[in-house]
Amino acid sequence: MSPLNTNDLHRIFEKIDQNGDGFVSLDELKRVLERIGVQTSLDELELLVGKSSLDLLDFVCFYDTIMKANLGDQRGPSKEVGNDMESDLTQAFKVYDLNGDGVISCEEIQNVLSQLGMWNEHKGRNCKSMIDLYDTNSDGVLDFEEFKKMVVNNS
């Protein structure tokens, strides 16, 4: 998926901040990660995050760090970064390819976004448009190469 803008990140932050205290605790972050299939301990998460809770600015910085780590620096990646990026893209593709058929449908994107608490009807229209934009063989779904072009073009 393409990197999110600040408004999207603010909405996600508010949804993750279950108790509304203006901070995303490690417990709240861990619950969201578990919903998308990422298993980690609180200790590991604290080592990664570097603190016990994140305010909005910390959350945006954390997101940016994750995106850079997952997509690589597009200003001139080395071969190693390129290989890591390919591996990361393969893993990301598997997150969306819920039935393992080698393609991502609009329904699968909807399911993943729903699990993250990010789904609404507007996103459904965007989902169809996004697939149509990158669906070079016009089969209505994204295969891995189409998914890869979509992510790289939007990073």
Backbone torsions as a table, in degrees:
resi	resn	phi	psi	omega
1	MET	NA	158.4	-179.8
2	SER	-74.5	153.9	175.4
3	PRO	-59.3	146.5	-176.2
4	LEU	-87.2	153.3	176.2
5	ASN	-87.0	174.7	-175.3
6	THR	-61.8	-38.9	179.1
7	ASN	-63.9	-42.3	177.3
8	ASP	-61.3	-44.5	-179.4
9	LEU	-64.2	-36.9	178.8
10	HIS	-64.7	-43.0	178.5
11	ARG	-64.3	-41.3	178.2
12	ILE	-63.4	-45.1	178.8
13	PHE	-55.4	-46.8	-179.0
14	GLU	-63.7	-36.2	179.0
15	LYS	-70.7	-37.1	-179.9
16	ILE	-72.3	-35.4	179.7
17	ASP	-72.6	76.0	-174.3
18	GLN	-58.4	-37.0	-176.9
19	ASN	-91.0	-0.9	174.7
20	GLY	67.2	24.4	-178.1
21	ASP	-87.2	2.5	-180.0
22	GLY	85.8	7.0	178.9
23	PHE	-134.8	145.0	170.9
24	VAL	-98.1	112.4	178.9
25	SER	-76.6	164.9	176.8
26	LEU	-63.1	-35.5	176.3
27	ASP	-61.2	-45.0	179.7
28	GLU	-64.6	-42.6	178.5
29	LEU	-65.1	-41.2	179.3
30	LYS	-61.8	-41.9	178.7
31	ARG	-60.1	-43.4	179.4
32	VAL	-65.1	-44.0	179.6
33	LEU	-61.8	-40.5	178.5
34	GLU	-64.0	-35.7	179.2
35	ARG	-64.0	-26.1	178.4
36	ILE	-102.3	11.2	172.9
37	GLY	92.3	10.6	178.2
38	VAL	-96.9	115.3	180.0
39	GLN	-100.0	126.6	178.7
40	THR	-152.3	155.2	176.1
41	SER	-88.1	162.8	176.7
42	LEU	-63.1	-36.1	178.5
43	ASP	-63.3	-44.7	178.3
44	GLU	-63.2	-41.0	-179.8
45	LEU	-65.5	-40.7	178.6
46	GLU	-65.2	-37.1	175.8
47	LEU	-63.8	-40.6	-179.7
48	LEU	-68.9	-45.2	-175.6
49	VAL	-80.3	-36.8	179.0
50	GLY	87.7	4.6	178.0
51	LYS	-159.4	172.1	-174.7
52	SER	-88.5	-13.4	175.9
53	SER	-156.9	161.4	-177.9
54	LEU	-122.7	130.9	169.1
55	ASP	-83.7	-178.5	-175.4
56	LEU	-59.6	-44.3	-179.9
57	LEU	-62.8	-44.3	177.4
58	ASP	-60.6	-41.1	-179.1
59	PHE	-63.2	-44.1	178.4
60	VAL	-62.6	-43.1	177.9
61	CYS	-63.7	-40.2	177.7
62	PHE	-61.8	-46.0	178.4
63	TYR	-60.0	-47.2	179.9
64	ASP	-60.0	-39.8	178.8
65	THR	-63.8	-43.9	178.9
66	ILE	-62.8	-44.6	-179.5
67	MET	-62.3	-42.8	179.2
68	LYS	-65.1	-40.1	179.3
69	ALA	-66.9	-38.3	-177.6
70	ASN	-80.0	-33.4	-175.2
71	LEU	-102.9	-11.3	-178.3
72	GLY	77.3	163.2	177.8
73	ASP	-84.4	113.8	-174.0
74	GLN	-75.6	-1.0	-178.6
75	ARG	-82.7	4.5	178.9
76	GLY	146.6	61.1	-177.8
77	PRO	-67.5	145.9	174.3
78	SER	-78.1	173.0	177.6
79	LYS	-60.4	-39.3	179.8
80	GLU	-61.5	-46.2	179.6
81	VAL	-63.0	-40.1	177.9
82	GLY	-59.8	-43.8	178.0
83	ASN	-65.9	-41.3	176.6
84	ASP	-62.5	-40.1	-179.7
85	MET	-63.9	-42.7	178.2
86	GLU	-60.3	-43.8	178.5
87	SER	-64.1	-43.2	178.8
88	ASP	-64.2	-40.3	178.1
89	LEU	-65.4	-37.2	177.1
90	THR	-62.1	-44.1	178.8
91	GLN	-65.1	-42.7	178.6
92	ALA	-62.7	-40.6	178.8
93	PHE	-60.2	-41.6	-179.6
94	LYS	-64.7	-31.7	177.6
95	VAL	-61.8	-39.7	-178.1
96	TYR	-85.4	-29.6	-179.5
97	ASP	-81.5	75.3	-171.2
98	LEU	-63.5	-34.4	-178.4
99	ASN	-94.8	0.6	175.2
100	GLY	69.0	23.1	-178.1
101	ASP	-88.3	2.8	176.1
102	GLY	88.0	5.2	176.0
103	VAL	-139.3	158.2	179.0
104	ILE	-113.0	123.1	178.3
105	SER	-97.8	166.8	175.9
106	CYS	-60.3	-37.7	179.6
107	GLU	-63.8	-38.0	179.0
108	GLU	-68.3	-40.5	176.4
109	ILE	-61.8	-44.3	178.7
110	GLN	-58.8	-43.6	-179.0
111	ASN	-61.5	-46.5	-179.3
112	VAL	-64.4	-45.5	179.3
113	LEU	-63.5	-35.3	176.6
114	SER	-63.7	-42.1	178.6
115	GLN	-61.3	-31.5	178.8
116	LEU	-84.8	-3.6	-177.3
117	GLY	74.6	23.8	-174.4
118	MET	-113.0	11.1	-175.2
119	TRP	-92.8	137.8	167.5
120	ASN	-151.0	170.5	-175.3
121	GLU	-59.9	-36.9	179.4
122	HIS	-60.0	-40.5	179.2
123	LYS	-62.9	-31.5	179.1
124	GLY	-61.6	-42.7	177.5
125	ARG	-66.8	-40.2	178.0
126	ASN	-64.5	-37.0	-179.4
127	CYS	-60.5	-49.1	179.9
128	LYS	-62.0	-44.2	179.0
129	SER	-63.1	-41.4	-179.5
130	MET	-63.5	-46.2	179.5
131	ILE	-61.8	-45.0	179.7
132	ASP	-59.5	-38.0	-178.3
133	LEU	-64.8	-38.7	-175.1
134	TYR	-104.4	-3.0	-178.0
135	ASP	-81.6	82.2	-173.2
136	THR	-68.4	-24.6	178.8
137	ASN	-99.3	6.7	174.3
138	SER	55.3	38.6	177.7
139	ASP	-98.0	2.6	175.4
140	GLY	85.0	2.7	179.2
141	VAL	-138.5	167.0	177.3
142	LEU	-105.6	124.1	170.1
143	ASP	-85.7	179.2	-174.3
144	PHE	-60.8	-44.2	-178.3
145	GLU	-63.8	-39.7	177.4
146	GLU	-66.2	-42.3	177.5
147	PHE	-60.1	-45.0	-178.7
148	LYS	-61.4	-44.6	178.5
149	LYS	-62.5	-39.9	179.5
150	MET	-61.4	-48.6	-177.7
151	VAL	-66.4	-45.6	-177.5
152	VAL	-66.4	-39.5	179.5
153	ASN	-68.5	-24.3	-177.3
154	ASN	-103.8	6.9	-179.3
155	SER	-95.3	NA	NA
